[in-house]
């Protein structure tokens, strides 16, 4: 039972805890990455809406918009910018070049100043190396695409240095399969147009390059972000549909890009373009996987220990209940369950204790009733046996006397035989009275009523009643009294004293002494009856209280009495709950008993 329930609870608890840990592990390693990424994406989308609102409120203030971009990056580690209708970065006037287009009757753009963003052609980290190319008055050829009224440069050719710079996404589209889409040399010297594609020739009039690590140029230093802006520009120029958010991966790192078209304050279409890295998500997931290796080992140990403790804790009261109920089933009510909780197990323990107490009480009462019934049965049997034994002799004597009288033998002794039969009838009457009284005491149903009286007065009265017998045996009676009141049943104590003194008179040789005394102690009184000149054998001292017991020739039926006086006295004293006894003295026998003083 013990191993069974503890083992079952231990196994079930361990399996449950391990299942929970497994679910958490699977959830965090399999679904956490997706959850974290989705949560981050949703958060950025929400904040892009907030950025849009603040962007509109800035009303084209370049400084405020630049501050909004920096704050957005610092708070969300996400690059964000605003693109114009052709995909160029707005409010960036620190990285560009201006080219004056040569006069030509064939182009409407003659003598115009064309502002070209250099981030589309050159990495800001490499611009210092290319300062010799982008110089004022250098001749350039510009290959571009016309989008509405705007020219989007695709290729810059520095004629003085014979150096080409391309906006790679657009360049790859413009010169698909390596074949020029315009009818000119690869390095044109003249202006011409074919469809929406155009080649212009001009001269550099101004070059603006970021100086130092200033706040305005932080966006150029992320070339990956710039490349994604150029890719989007390529799709925009080619009228390719785009989604407002999509995934991108570079060198094993995942990114999320967000594009949201809005109406600017001038009514033109502006695109809010943002990019965030999902690398922290991947790192967090990988860290969790490595962390879980150690965590699971620790958790498994804790689960085993906790499961064992939990199993023992839960099973302990159940095992105790089981042990106690087994003892109750075997009628052993000595053990009580200790109630340590106020839950259902505590209620069960309390109920079992109550049941055990009730069963114990009823069984003890039943045992007492059975014992009393046995005592009554034994009393009845002993009564019948005793009466049968004691009545046998007087009946035999009476039968003999009646036979003699009937036959007319010794008719001159007729009165003698009648007197003999009368004596035997008196003895039988006295015997029956004593037997009935003794049976009453031993039945267990007799209740002793007590009151206060003087023990000395009772002894004096008994001595006066027995004075004739004392005188007939010429005994000397000595009395020593303490003059004290006792709390007992006067009639029954008088009966005990009468039995003790009668017994002393009967077995004391003529001319000897009988001493009756009362000795006062702290809370009790000792009553003594001592007769001189005779002893009782030591082996008979404990047996003289038995009914009909006669230990030697000096205690024969010829001495008189029924043999029940001391047995009756013993029952009276036990009903009082006091000590009593008999002992041989130096030259006699001492009977004594104690009574409670009246306090």
N, C-alpha and C positions, 0 to 999 in steps of 0.2 A: 504493500500500500504506500509506504513512505517513498520508496524509490520510484514507484509508478507515477504518482502525482507530481513529484518534484521534477522528474525527467520529462514528463509531458509538458508541464508549464515552461520548463527551461527550453525545450526544443521549439515549442510554439512561439515563445517570446523571442528567441533568437532568430527564427525564420522571419517573423514579422518585422523585427528591427532591420535585418539584412535586406528584406524586400524594400523597406522604406529607403534605406541607404542606396540600394541599386537604382530605385526610381529617381532619386535625387541626382545620382551620378549620371544616369542616362539623360535625364532632363537637362542637366547643366553642360554636359559634353556634346550632346547631339542637338538639342533645341536652344541652348543658351545663346549660341553664336547667332542664330537666326533672330531670336528674340531681341538680343542686344542690338543687332544691326537695324532691325525694324524700329526699335524704340529710338535709336539715334536718328534714323532717317525721319521719323515722324516729328521728332523734336526740332530737327533742322528745318523741316518744312514749315513748321509753326513759326519759327524764328525768322524765316525768309519773308513770311507775311508781315511780321513786325518790321523787318528791314525795309520792305516795300513801302509801308506806311511812312516811315521816317524819311525814306528817299524822296517821296513825293513832297513831304513837308519841307525838305531842304531847298526846293525850288531852284535846282541847278547850281547851288553853292558848292563849288568844287572842294573847298576846304572842309566843309561839313560832311560831304559825301565821303571824302577820303577818311575822315575820322570815323564815320560809321563802318567803313570797310575794316579798318584796323580793330575796332572794338568787337566786331563780329568774329574776326579771326581769333582774337584773344579769348573770347568767351566760349567759342565752339570749335576752335582749331579747324576752321573751315575757310578756304579762300572764297571770296565773293567779289564780284564786280558788275558793272553795268555796261552792256554792249549796245551800239547803235543799230540802226536798221540793216546795216550791211555787215555787222559782226565785229566792228572795231571797238576797242575799249574807250569808253567815254571818260571825260574829265581827267585825261592823262596828257599833260603838256610838257613832259620832261624827257621824252625819248622818241624823237621824230626828226625828220629832215624835210625841207621845203625845196621844191623843184619848179623853176619857171619854164613853162612849155614854150618851145620855139614857135615863131609865127608861121602859119601855114594856112592856105586857103582851104585845104581839104579837111580841117578839123575845127570844130566849134570850141575846142579847149585851148586854142592858140592864145599865147600871152597870159594864160591863167597860172596862178600859183597852186600847185598840187601838194597838199600836206600828206606825207607818207609816214605811217607808224613803223618805226624801225624794229620793234619787237617781233613783227611778222617775218623779218628776214635775218635778224642777228640776235644771238644770245647776249643778254646784258653783261654776262661775265666775260665775253670775248670782245666787247666793243673797244676796249683800250688797245687791243692788238690791231684793230682795223681803222684806227684814226687816220691813217694815211690815205685811206680810200674815200672816206666821207669828208671831203674838203670843199669849201666853197669854190665855185666856178668850175668844179669838175663836171664834165659832160656825161650825161647818163641817158640810157634808153630805158623806157618803162613799158613793159608788157602788162596789160591789165584787162579787166572785164568791166563792162559798163553795166551798172545796176541802177536803173532809173536815171538819175542825173549825177550819180556818183561813180567815180572810177575806183575800182579796187585793184591795187597793184599786185601782180603775180610774180614778176621778175624785175630785178634791177640790174642793169649792166653798166658798170663804171668804165667808160670808154678810155679814160686816161690811163687806167691801170689794167685794162682788159680783165676785169673781175666781175663774176656773176654772183648775185644773191637772189634766192628764191623763197617765195612763200610756198613751202613744200606741198601741202595738201592741194592748193589750187594749181600749182605748177604741174603736179602729176595728172590732174584732170585736164589741164589745158593742152599739155603735150602728151596725150595718151599714146602709149606704144612708141614713144620717142619721136613721133611725127608732129611737126609744127602744125597748128591749126590756123595760123595766119600765113598769107602768101608773102613771105619775106625771108631774108636771111635770118639765121639764128641770132645774129648780132646786128639788128637793123640800124641803118643810119638815117632813115627817113620815117616820117609819120604816115600811118595808114590805118584803115579800119575794115573789119570784116565781120558783119553781124554785130554781136554784142562784145566782140573782142577787138582790142585796139592796141596799137603801138605808138608811143609818143616819145619825142626826143626833147631834151631840155638841159638845163644847167642848174646845179645845186646853188641855192641862194642862202640857205641857213641849215645848221645842224645843231640839235639840242640833245645833249647826252647827260644822264644823271650824274651828279657830282657826289662822290662819297656814299656812305651808308645812310642816306636820308630816308625819313619815314615814307616819302612818296614813292619810292622805288621798290618797296618790299615785295610787291606782287610780281615784278619781273624776275626776281631771283628764284622763283619756282617755275622752271622751264616746262615741267610736266603740265602745269596749269595753263601756261601760255600755249603749249601745243594743243591742249584740248579746246582752247578758245579758237585756235586756227582751224581745227577740225570742224567745229560747229560753224565757223564762218564759211567753210567750204560747202557744207550742206545747205546753209542759208542761201549762198550765191547760186547754187545749182538747184534751188527750190526742192530739196529733198525733205520729206516730212521727218520731224524729230519728235521724240517723246520728252515729256517734261522732266523725267528722271530716268537714268539708266546706269548700268554697272560698267566699270572699266577695270581692267587688270593690267598691271605693268610690273615686270620682274617679280611675279608672284604676289604682289601686293594688290589688294582690291580697293577700288575707289568708287564713290558714288557721286554722279554729276546731276545737278539740278538746273533746269532752264525754265524760266517763267517770263513769258511776254507780258508787258504792261504798256499802258499809254502814258507817255511822259507829259510834262506840263505844256509842251509845245504841240502836243497832239500826235507826235511821231511815235512809232513803235520802238520800245526799248526792251532789251532782254536782260533780266537779272540772271547771271551765270555764277554758279557756286560749285565747288568741288571739295569733298571731304574724304579723308583716308579711313578705311575700315581696318587698317593694320592694328590699332589698339584692341579691336575686338578679337582678332586672330591671336594676338599675343595673350590677351586675357584668357581665351579658351585654352590655349596651349599651356599657360601657367596653371590653370585649373586642373588640366589633365595630369600634369606632373605633381601638383599639390595633392591631388586625390590619391595618388599612390601611397603617400605617407599618411594621409588622413584616414583612408580606409583601413590601413593596418591598425592605427590607433583606435578607430571607431569599432572595429571588430573585437579588439581586446576589451574595450569598454562595454560593448554589447554583451559579450560572454560573461563578464563580471556582473554587470547590472542584471542580466537575465537570471544568473544563478542566485543573486541576492533577492531579486524580485520573486523568483520561484520559491525560495526558502521562506521568504516573508509571508507570501500568500498561503503557502502550504502548511506553515507551522501551526496556526490555529486549527486548520482542518485536521491535521494529524493528531493534535491534542484532543480535539473533539472525538476523533475516531477511537483513540486509546481510552478515553473516559467512557464512551458509550459501550465499548467492549467490557469494561469493568462493571458498568451498570447492568449489562446483560448477564454478567456472572454474579449479580447481587452484591457487588462491591461498590459502596457509595462513599468511600473514604476520600476520593479525589474530586476536587472542584476545579472547573475550568476558569482560568484567569481571564477576565474580560478586559481587553486593552483597547478596544475600538467601539465606535458608536454606529457602525454600519450593520448590514444584515448578518455578518458573521458574529458581531458582538451580540446582536439580538438572539441569534441561534444559541450562542454560548450561555447567555443569561437564561434562556428558556430551558436548556438542558440542565443547568444548575438547579433551577426551580423544580423541574421534573424529578431530578435526582433526590433533592431534599424531600419532596412529597412522597416519592416511593420509599425512601429510607424511613421516613416517619411512619408511614402506613405499615411497612413490613416489620419495623420494630414493634409497633403496636400489635400487629398480628402475632409476632413472636411472643410478646408478653402475654397476649390472650391465650395463645397455645400453651405457654408455660404455666399460666394459671390453671388452665384446663387440665394439664398434666398433674399439677399439684393437687387439684381437687380430686382427680381420679385416683392419684396415689393416696390421698387422705381417705377417700372412700374405701379403697382396698385395705389400707392399713387399719382403718376403723373396723372394718368387717373382720379382718384377720385378728386384730387385737381383742375385739369383743368375743369372737369365737373362742380365742385362746383363754381369755380371762373368765369367761362364763362357764367354761367346761368344768372347772373344779367345783364352784359352788353348786352347779346343777348336779354334779355327781354326788356331792354331799347331801343335797336335798333329796335326791332319788334314793339314796341309801336309807336316810331317816324315814322317808315315806314307806319304804319296803319293810323296815323294822316295825313301824307303827301298824302297817297293814297286816303283818303276820302275827301281831300280838306278842312279839318277843320283847322281853324287858319292859313290860307294861308299867312297872313301877318307875321307869325313867321317861314316861311319856312327856312330862313338862320339859325335861332336858332336851329332848329331840325337837320339840316345838321351838324352843328358845334358839337352838342351833340353826334351825331353818330360818327363823326370823333374822338372825345375824347375817346369814348368807344373802337373804333378800335385801337387807340394808346395804350390804357391800355391792351387790349388783346394781342397786339404784344409784349409789354413789359413783360406781364405775361408769355407768351410762351417762350420768350428768357430766363427769369429767371428760369423757370421750366426746360428747357433743360440744362441750366448751372448747376443747382443744381443736376439734374440727373447724369450729367457727373462727378461731384465731388463724389457723393455717390456710383457710380458704382464700385469703387475700382481699376479702370484701369487707372485713371488719374495720371500722373507723374509730380510732381512740379519741375520746373527748377528754380535754385536760382542763384543770382548774388549779387554784392555789390553795395549799393546805399545809399544816404543820406536820412534818414527818415524825417528829418526836411523839406527838399526840397519838398518831396512828400506831406507833410501836407500843406505846403504853396500853392502848386498848387491846391490841392483839395479845400482849403478855397477860393481861387480866383475864381474857377469854381462855387462855391456856394454863392459867395458874393451877387448876386442879390437876392436870396431867404433870405439871412440874413438881407439885407437891407429892404426887403418888410415886414419882421416881426419886424423890428427895434430891432434886437438882438445885444447884445454887445459881441464881439468875443475876447477872451484873448488867447494868445499863449505863451507858456514857453518851449523853446527848449534847448536840451543838446549838439547840434552840434556833432553828432556821426553817423558813418556809420554802417549799418546792413547788414547781409547776409540772403537774402530772395528773393522771387519772387516779383519784384517791382510792376507789373501790378495788381497782386492779392491783395497785401497789400494795394495798392491804392484803390482797390475796397472795402476792409474792412473799411478803414478810411472813404471813401465816404459814405458807409452805416451807420457807427456810427454817423458821423456828420449830415447826412441827417435825421437820426432818431432823433437826438437831436434837430435839427431845427424844425422838424415836431411836436414834443411834448413839446417844451419849450414855455411857455406863452410869449406874446409880451412884449418887453422891458426887458426881463431877460437876464442872462449871459450864454454864452457857453464857457467853458474853454478847450483848447486843449494843452496837455503838453507831453513832453518826459523826463523821469527820467533815468539817467545812473546809473547802478549798476555794479558789478564786471565784469560779463561776458555777461550781458543782458541789454536790454533797455526796460523800461515800457512805453507803449503808452496809454495815458488816454484821454477820451472825457467825460466831465462832463457838464450836463445842470442843471440850477437852476429853481426852481419854481414848480417842479412836482416830484412825487414819484411813484414807482411801488409797488403794494401790495406784501408783502413778499411771499405769496403762489404762486405768478406768476413769481417770479424771475428765477426759474429753467425751466419755460415753454416757456419763450419768444423766446428761440432759436428754438422752433419747427416751422415748416412751417405753414403758415396761422393762427398762433395763435394770437388772439386779446383778451386781458384780461379784458378790461373795455370799458366804453363808449367813453373814450378819445382816444382809439386806434381802431376806426371804419374805415371802408373802405372810408369814406368821407374825412379822413385825407390824403388819397393818398397812393401810394405804393401797392405792390403786396402781402405783408405779407411774402416774401421769403428772404428779405435782410439779416436778422440776421441768418437765417438758412444757407444761402450761406456763410456768414462770418464765422460761426462756422466750416463748412467743410473746408474752406481755412486755417483757423488757425490750425485745427487738422492735415491737410496735412503737415503743417510746423512743427508739433510736439511741439507746444508751449502752454503755459497756457493762459487762457483768463477767463473773467467773468464779472459780473455786480453786483453792490451793491448800496443800497440807502445811500446817504450821509445825512448830517444834513438838507439841504434844496434842495436836488435834487437827481439825479441819475448819477452814474459813471460807464461807460463802459471802460474796459481796456484789454490789451493783451501784451504779451512779445515777443521780438524778440532777436535773438542771435547777439551779436556785431561781427564786422569783426575784427578778431585777427590775 
